[in-house]
Amino acid sequence: MKSTNFKNWATQTLLRAGGLNSNIEAMELFTIGHSNLSIEAFVLLLQKHGITAVADVRSHPFSRYLPHFNKSEITASLSSAGIQYVFFRQRVGRQTRRFKLLRY
């Protein structure tokens, strides 16, 4: 997907999810990985750059080593900071597909 198409799709999806104001004229997309940050450091980094919504594109929104990045925990932490969380798994996360091998 071209970045402009993704940007349009992401904007429309966030609007439907209630993560953006409907009269938005322009939007910048940023990418971030949680690395090994504490949830407090992660939220501060988002706030420092004026991020108002986070789109989670992980296939499985869970972390064995950093449980504060599990879907339920990060949703609560971001919500308390006034940041919208949207899980995009169905559209952009890793997809497992089975392909049939054709033999001639």
C-alpha positions as CSV (number, residue, x, y, z in Angstrom):
1,M,0.0,0.0,0.0
2,K,1.4,3.4,-0.9
3,S,2.0,5.7,2.0
4,T,-0.6,8.2,0.8
5,N,-3.2,5.5,0.5
6,F,-2.3,4.2,3.9
7,K,-2.5,7.7,5.3
8,N,-5.9,8.2,3.9
9,W,-7.1,4.8,5.1
10,A,-5.6,5.3,8.6
11,T,-7.3,8.7,8.8
12,Q,-10.7,7.3,7.9
13,T,-10.3,4.4,10.2
14,L,-9.3,6.6,13.1
15,L,-12.2,9.0,12.4
16,R,-14.6,6.0,12.5
17,A,-13.0,4.8,15.7
18,G,-13.4,8.2,17.3
19,G,-9.7,8.9,17.5
20,L,-9.7,12.0,15.4
21,N,-11.8,15.1,15.1
22,S,-13.9,15.1,11.9
23,N,-12.8,18.6,10.8
24,I,-9.1,17.6,10.6
25,E,-7.4,19.0,7.6
26,A,-3.9,17.5,7.7
27,M,-2.3,14.6,9.6
28,E,1.2,13.5,10.1
29,L,1.9,9.8,10.7
30,F,4.7,8.8,13.1
31,T,6.1,5.4,13.8
32,I,7.3,4.2,17.2
33,G,8.4,0.9,18.7
34,H,8.0,0.4,22.4
35,S,11.5,-1.1,22.8
36,N,12.0,-1.6,26.5
37,L,10.6,1.7,27.7
38,S,8.5,2.0,30.8
39,I,4.9,2.9,30.1
40,E,5.5,6.3,31.7
41,A,8.5,7.1,29.3
42,F,6.4,5.8,26.3
43,V,3.5,8.1,27.2
44,L,5.8,11.1,27.8
45,L,7.4,10.5,24.4
46,L,4.1,10.5,22.7
47,Q,2.9,13.7,24.6
48,K,6.2,15.4,23.8
49,H,5.4,15.1,20.0
50,G,1.7,15.9,20.3
51,I,0.5,12.4,19.5
52,T,-3.3,12.1,20.0
53,A,-3.9,8.6,18.7
54,V,-1.9,5.3,18.5
55,A,-2.6,2.7,15.9
56,D,-1.3,-0.7,17.1
57,V,-0.3,-2.9,14.1
58,R,1.1,-5.9,16.0
59,S,-0.4,-9.2,15.1
60,H,-0.6,-10.2,18.8
61,P,-0.8,-7.1,21.1
62,F,0.9,-8.8,24.0
63,S,4.4,-8.7,25.5
64,R,5.7,-11.5,27.7
65,Y,8.6,-9.3,28.9
66,L,6.8,-5.9,29.1
67,P,3.2,-6.6,30.2
68,H,2.4,-2.9,30.3
69,F,2.4,-3.1,26.5
70,N,-0.3,-5.7,26.5
71,K,-3.5,-4.5,24.7
72,S,-5.6,-4.0,27.9
73,E,-2.8,-2.3,29.8
74,I,-1.6,0.1,27.1
75,T,-5.3,1.0,26.3
76,A,-5.8,2.0,29.9
77,S,-2.5,3.9,30.2
78,L,-3.0,5.8,26.9
79,S,-6.7,6.6,27.7
80,S,-5.7,8.1,31.1
81,A,-3.2,10.3,29.2
82,G,-5.9,11.4,26.7
83,I,-4.5,9.4,23.8
84,Q,-6.7,7.2,21.7
85,Y,-5.7,3.6,21.1
86,V,-6.8,1.7,18.0
87,F,-5.9,-1.9,17.3
88,F,-5.4,-2.5,13.5
89,R,-4.7,-6.2,13.5
90,Q,-7.3,-7.1,11.0
91,R,-5.9,-4.8,8.3
92,V,-2.1,-4.4,8.7
93,G,-0.8,-6.8,11.3
94,R,1.2,-9.9,10.3
95,Q,-1.2,-12.2,8.5
96,T,-0.8,-16.0,8.5
97,R,-2.0,-17.5,5.3
98,R,-1.8,-21.0,4.1
99,F,-0.8,-21.5,0.5
100,K,-1.4,-24.7,-1.4
101,L,1.6,-26.0,-3.2
102,L,0.9,-26.9,-6.8
103,R,2.6,-30.0,-8.1
104,Y,2.8,-30.7,-11.8
